[in-house]
Amino acid sequence: GHAEQVNTLQWVAGENRLITAGIDQTARLWNLDQEDDPLLHEIDSRGIRAAFSPDGLLMATAGDREYIRLRDAQTGSVVAQLKRQDDGSQSQSVAFSPDNRLLAVGFGGKVDESYIELWDIDARQRLAVMPGTTEIPDYETKEYTGIVAGLSFSPDSKLLVAGFGSVNLLTRGDVGNRPLLVYDVDSRRIIR
């Protein structure tokens, strides 16, 4: 297991391989077909989130303040480092599009900071920086409310949904409304 809280659990489609990632800043690749020692690789990812690409060939680790890392999903070796915006914020979520073309990474954790970077995987190029809760009228983006806690593409890769807020809010007694935003991927605009 992990030394601290686990934030990510994801299977490779059709296989018994699993990736886990946690706030101990490690990602771990598991093969549950191996009964004696299912842990394949422990990766010092400097990240707290991870995801497999739909084809199972890549994984992304996010949480580093400088890079998003694309890794070989069999070995954990870094195949590309995507240099992110230089604002010192930490990524909080990561998702591949079902068509294997795009990677979305969510950021937040500071007052008036909430956004998503959209990347072209093959070109290793940032396509857009899309605003998060800072675009919601009369919504106060605080340290824990603007965190992009979850990202998911629609099955046709045309829409991206982002969920905001942190479970840390609950310990502070803040149980208010936490928004979801829906983005049109082609136009990079919020549509709901």
Backbone torsions as a table, in degrees:
resi	resn	phi	psi	omega
1	GLY	NA	-161.5	-179.6
2	HIS	-107.8	159.6	178.8
3	ALA	-78.3	-22.2	-179.2
4	GLU	-139.1	-171.7	-175.5
5	GLN	-49.8	135.0	176.1
6	VAL	-92.1	128.0	-178.5
7	ASN	-105.9	-21.1	-175.3
8	THR	-133.0	135.0	169.1
9	LEU	-139.4	120.3	178.7
10	GLN	-147.4	134.2	176.3
11	TRP	-87.2	152.0	165.1
12	VAL	-81.4	131.1	-177.3
13	ALA	-55.5	128.3	175.4
14	GLY	75.0	9.6	-178.9
15	GLU	-131.6	171.2	175.2
16	ASN	-102.4	28.2	173.4
17	ARG	-95.6	143.0	-175.1
18	LEU	-137.9	145.1	171.5
19	ILE	-116.5	140.4	173.5
20	THR	-128.8	150.9	176.2
21	ALA	-146.6	150.0	-177.2
22	GLY	-148.6	178.2	-178.0
23	ILE	-73.3	-3.2	170.8
24	ASP	-77.4	4.5	176.0
25	GLN	64.1	35.1	172.2
26	THR	-125.4	150.6	168.9
27	ALA	-116.4	146.1	-178.8
28	ARG	-131.8	134.2	174.8
29	LEU	-100.0	132.1	-177.3
30	TRP	-124.0	146.7	170.0
31	ASN	-124.0	105.5	-173.8
32	LEU	-77.8	-2.8	171.1
33	ASP	-75.3	-19.8	178.0
34	GLN	-91.3	100.2	-174.1
35	GLU	-70.4	-40.0	-175.3
36	ASP	-68.6	-44.3	-178.0
37	ASP	-145.0	84.4	-175.6
38	PRO	-70.9	-14.1	-179.7
39	LEU	-75.4	116.1	178.9
40	LEU	-84.4	-51.0	-175.6
41	HIS	-147.8	139.9	168.8
42	GLU	-108.5	126.6	-174.1
43	ILE	-115.1	123.1	172.3
44	ASP	-77.0	86.3	-169.3
45	SER	-87.5	-10.2	-171.0
46	ARG	49.7	31.8	-178.4
47	GLY	-138.2	158.8	-179.0
48	ILE	-116.8	-3.3	178.8
49	ARG	-132.7	152.5	179.1
50	ALA	-153.0	156.7	177.4
51	ALA	-153.8	147.2	171.7
52	PHE	-89.7	146.3	170.1
53	SER	-70.3	153.8	-178.2
54	PRO	-57.9	-30.2	178.9
55	ASP	-82.6	-4.4	177.1
56	GLY	76.4	8.0	-177.3
57	LEU	-89.6	-29.7	-178.0
58	LEU	-122.1	158.4	165.4
59	MET	-135.2	151.3	177.1
60	ALA	-114.4	137.2	172.4
61	THR	-117.2	134.7	-176.6
62	ALA	-133.2	152.0	-179.7
63	GLY	139.2	-21.8	175.8
64	ASP	-65.9	144.8	-179.4
65	ARG	-81.7	-7.0	-177.1
66	GLU	-118.5	-38.1	-174.1
67	TYR	-132.2	152.2	163.2
68	ILE	-104.9	129.1	-175.8
69	ARG	-106.6	129.9	170.5
70	LEU	-97.5	133.0	-174.7
71	ARG	-128.4	153.2	171.4
72	ASP	-66.2	127.5	-174.6
73	ALA	-75.2	-12.2	176.2
74	GLN	-89.1	-41.5	-172.3
75	THR	-107.0	-20.8	-175.1
76	GLY	82.5	-0.5	179.9
77	SER	-67.5	141.1	178.6
78	VAL	-70.2	126.7	175.9
79	VAL	-107.5	-19.7	177.1
80	ALA	-161.5	147.4	173.1
81	GLN	-119.8	121.6	179.6
82	LEU	-96.0	114.8	-178.4
83	LYS	-75.1	118.8	-176.4
84	ARG	-93.3	176.6	178.4
85	GLN	-53.6	144.4	-177.7
86	ASP	-94.6	69.2	179.2
87	ASP	-120.8	2.7	176.1
88	GLY	77.5	2.4	-179.4
89	SER	-82.0	159.6	-177.2
90	GLN	-105.2	137.8	176.9
91	SER	-72.8	143.3	-175.3
92	GLN	-118.7	-10.7	-178.4
93	SER	-158.3	157.7	-177.8
94	VAL	-152.8	141.4	178.6
95	ALA	-152.7	139.2	172.2
96	PHE	-92.5	147.3	173.4
97	SER	-75.8	148.9	-179.2
98	PRO	-59.4	-24.1	178.8
99	ASP	-86.1	6.0	177.6
100	ASN	65.9	15.8	-177.4
101	ARG	-96.3	-32.1	-169.3
102	LEU	-123.2	154.0	173.5
103	LEU	-129.1	130.3	175.7
104	ALA	-111.8	136.7	179.9
105	VAL	-132.4	127.6	-176.4
106	GLY	-102.3	142.8	-176.8
107	PHE	-130.4	156.3	177.2
108	GLY	171.3	-166.6	178.3
109	GLY	109.1	3.2	176.5
110	LYS	-132.5	159.1	176.1
111	VAL	-61.2	133.1	179.0
112	ASP	59.8	31.7	176.3
113	GLU	-131.4	122.7	179.1
114	SER	-169.2	114.1	-178.7
115	TYR	-160.2	168.3	179.9
116	ILE	-128.8	131.0	171.5
117	GLU	-95.9	134.1	177.8
118	LEU	-112.5	125.1	-173.4
119	TRP	-119.1	142.7	168.0
120	ASP	-86.5	116.6	-173.7
121	ILE	-66.6	-47.4	-176.8
122	ASP	-65.2	-42.9	-178.2
123	ALA	-81.2	-12.9	-176.9
124	ARG	56.6	41.3	-174.3
125	GLN	-124.8	135.7	174.2
126	ARG	-74.4	124.1	-179.5
127	LEU	-90.4	-33.1	-175.3
128	ALA	-163.5	155.5	166.6
129	VAL	-118.2	112.3	-174.7
130	MET	-104.1	134.8	-177.5
131	PRO	-68.9	150.5	176.1
132	GLY	-103.8	-124.5	-174.8
133	THR	-66.3	-16.2	179.1
134	THR	-65.1	-15.7	178.9
135	GLU	-93.4	-2.5	-179.3
136	ILE	-87.7	118.1	-179.9
137	PRO	-56.9	134.9	176.3
138	ASP	62.7	18.5	176.8
139	TYR	-100.5	130.1	-178.7
140	GLU	-91.1	111.2	179.4
141	THR	-86.8	104.9	-179.9
142	LYS	-108.4	-176.6	-177.0
143	GLU	-51.8	-43.1	-176.5
144	TYR	-103.5	-14.6	-177.1
145	THR	-85.1	-23.4	-178.0
146	GLY	-92.2	-4.5	179.6
147	ILE	-60.6	129.5	174.3
148	VAL	-83.0	95.6	-171.9
149	ALA	-81.7	-24.4	-179.1
150	GLY	-152.1	146.1	178.5
151	LEU	-135.5	141.7	176.4
152	SER	-153.2	131.0	174.7
153	PHE	-86.3	151.2	172.2
154	SER	-68.9	159.9	-178.9
155	PRO	-56.4	-28.7	179.4
156	ASP	-91.7	4.0	178.9
157	SER	66.0	13.6	-177.8
158	LYS	-89.0	-23.0	-179.1
159	LEU	-123.1	151.2	174.8
160	LEU	-129.5	129.7	177.5
161	VAL	-110.5	136.0	177.3
162	ALA	-121.9	135.4	174.6
163	GLY	-110.7	142.6	-172.1
164	PHE	-121.8	152.8	176.4
165	GLY	111.6	165.2	-177.1
166	SER	-129.7	147.9	175.7
167	VAL	-62.7	-19.2	176.9
168	ASN	-61.5	-20.5	177.6
169	LEU	-64.2	-34.6	-176.1
170	LEU	-63.3	-38.6	179.7
171	THR	-70.2	-17.4	178.1
172	ARG	-95.3	2.3	179.4
173	GLY	80.4	8.1	-179.0
174	ASP	-93.3	96.7	-177.4
175	VAL	-113.5	30.6	-177.7
176	GLY	-71.2	-172.1	-177.9
177	ASN	-69.1	130.4	176.7
178	ARG	-116.4	118.5	-171.3
179	PRO	-78.5	160.0	165.2
180	LEU	-116.8	140.4	173.8
181	LEU	-121.8	142.5	178.0
182	VAL	-113.9	128.5	-178.8
183	TYR	-112.6	139.7	167.0
184	ASP	-81.5	120.6	-173.3
185	VAL	-67.0	-40.9	-177.9
186	ASP	-64.4	-45.3	-177.8
187	SER	-87.4	-14.4	-179.2
188	ARG	63.7	29.8	-177.6
189	ARG	-114.9	150.7	172.7
190	ILE	-72.7	128.8	178.0
191	ILE	-112.7	-13.3	176.0
192	ARG	-153.9	NA	NA
